[in-house]
Structure formats: C-alpha cells, structure tokens
Amino acid sequence: MPFAIVLTGVALPLSARSGDTAFATGSRVCAFRDAVGRSA
C-alpha cells in the first residue's frame, strides 16, 4: 500500500498542469492517505 500511495502522489501532480489543479490533487492525495491510515 505505501508503494501505491507514493505512486499516486507522484503521478497525479505530474498529470496536473495548472497550480490550482495541482493543489486540488494534493488535497485529494492527502485525504486518500488519511483514509488509508485509518483503515490500516
């Protein structure tokens, strides 16, 4: 699972071109990591 989190955290910002989109993507990644942490 940590590998998937890192992969997601790297791939999504690279695909996001605008700063606003990158920020929103970062927020979603953080929320995803929090959810994984609670479920683990």
C-alpha positions in Angstrom: 0.0 0.0 0.0 2.8 2.6 0.7 4.1 2.0 -2.8 0.6 2.8 -4.2 0.4 6.0 -2.1 3.8 7.1 -3.4 2.9 6.2 -7.0 -0.4 8.1 -6.8 1.3 11.1 -5.1 3.9 11.3 -7.9 1.7 10.5 -10.9 -1.3 12.9 -10.2 0.7 16.1 -9.8 2.7 15.3 -12.9 -0.5 15.0 -14.9 -1.9 18.2 -13.4 -0.6 21.2 -15.3 -2.2 24.2 -13.5 -1.3 25.3 -10.0 -5.0 25.2 -8.9 -5.4 21.6 -10.2 -2.2 20.5 -8.5 -3.4 22.0 -5.2 -6.7 20.2 -5.5 -4.9 16.9 -6.5 -2.7 17.3 -3.5 -5.7 17.7 -1.2 -7.3 14.6 -2.6 -4.0 12.6 -2.1 -3.8 13.8 1.5 -7.4 12.8 2.1 -6.7 9.4 0.5 -3.6 8.9 2.7 -5.6 9.8 5.8 -8.3 7.3 4.8 -5.7 4.6 4.2 -4.1 5.3 7.6 -7.5 5.0 9.4 -8.3 1.7 7.6 -4.9 0.2 8.1 
